[in-house]
């Protein structure tokens, strides 16, 4: 035998995993499943590791990133790992003064609301985030056949944190800039787009098998405004990643009216929350895309019979799509019983694909 690649049988290659195959709309032995925020406070082993370690310190420590990313893979047997980090990590890495406050989320010291403030947003280089490449390489070794999903925040969602200075219900300042100062808005979005492309490429080039763009808060925008103020930037991101040969996933919350536009932006897979049934979502997204979702995370707080019947419904409707990756419609809630997630994973794996 000669080089490593020839030694491994095809089935240990993450690029041949059920998850990557479903993203590519190829036949699968079972519906693949992973959960947004699968690594996190629902797991006692996560809470133990994070004891006394600030979130952003954990995100810059390769050993912790690897171990926390592995925890839900070992416990639940999910079909993909997601890199443990946060959407604001690349912004912190290029020098934006921000922190992640427990129970609150990202908080930015000097909100960006003027042309002068844009100077803080320069493109990202691999040397800005050495711990990311190191952790991805460590994870790829440890995961073997299980694919690793790299991710980044999308420009709109990042812009909201930067402009508001923290989490926001209505994104007032963000929309004020979008509507009132469109040139400034597009300049900001362009810079965030460059950062996002750079950060996703760093993860893919280090070995991630798929990339997810989180535009969690973009559901706040009307379709015409999405087309004018957001789509040019998200389209540029997916086009810039097309040569990488890894599936690209595009996710947002409350995007029922935007699903067609999210498909247009160019991802291979569109994430859907629980507000639109998957068969209807697949119609709105259009052909040539797989779907990901879409159990309401709060369903996991109900008795097993309820979880099972809702999961069955999502799996049956998911068959209407060209490919289906089972997931929640948004992140795992911290109060979720991890046993319910393990049982749900087994149920999805046993459910016939057609
Ligand atoms: O398992 C995974 O999904 C990977 C880890 C992950 C985290 N954040 C870890 C985290 C991912 C993919 C993210 C992305 C992220 N961060 C998004 C997009 C996904 C989404 O939920 O819509 C957003 C909007 C953020 C911003 C953010 N960071 C919020 C809203 C919070 C929660 C604040 C809180 O404490 O409730 C964070 C902090 C954060 N990111 C935690 C984790 C595990 C909690 C911090 C902790 O455990 O102390």
Boltz pocket constraint, residues with backbone or C-beta under 6 A from the ligand:
constraints:
  - pocket:
      binder: B
      contacts: [[A, 35], [A, 36], [A, 37], [A, 38], [A, 39], [A, 40], [A, 41], [A, 50], [A, 55], [A, 82], [A, 83], [A, 84], [A, 85], [A, 86], [A, 87], [A, 88], [A, 100], [A, 101], [A, 102], [A, 103], [A, 104], [A, 105], [A, 106], [A, 151], [A, 157], [A, 214], [A, 216], [A, 331]]
      max_distance: 6.0
